[in-house]
């Protein structure tokens, strides 16, 4: 009997369940050493109020930070691959590693740019509070986005669009929260609108747009 060889896909690759289990263990461990609080994302009052909310939490545990950092980078890479899967209809571990390297470099450069922005325009105490809120947003998107991306792959084609719609609504809500945070950060400036536009273009819109095209190019070129 002729052997049937299954094409490479998220449903046939054995490394994907191992990666998902690893991400789940990372997230669980980070919550064990330092519980995650979503309250800070919806604290739309003054910056000192939000800072006090952070102060009420336990001190930052480096083990939780490292675990969450690995989780976010791996999750963003995997979600990008799942969303771009179908451009070449292959799903390989080596391609995922390439995407992982690109996303890791992207977040490293973005972190340095955010630090530069905080050093130039703001007091570090205010900006650290904003940076922690920004990180909470990234973690929240990662936790919610991963199951939605997986559902898009697992569900039949008739229903596959619904997880993407939910993902789009999630990203829209996160953008609104981020805009509120940016406004709180810049509103005391005389040229606040210019600063907000400059921030969005240089640190949000252009970098993420460039990252998307870079990841797409990597997937297509495989």
Secondary structure, DSSP 8 states (H G I E B T S, - for coil): ---------TTT-HHHHHHHHHHHHHHHHHHHHS----GGGG--S-HHHHHHHHHHS----HHHHHHHHHHHHHHHHHHHHHHHTTSSS---HHHHHHHHHHHHHHHHHHHHHHHHHHHHHS-HHHHHHHHHHHHHHHHHHHHHHHHHHHHHHHS-TTTHHHHHHHHHHHHHHHHHHHHHHHHHHHTTSTTHHHHHHHHIIIIIIHHHHHHHHHHHHHHHH-
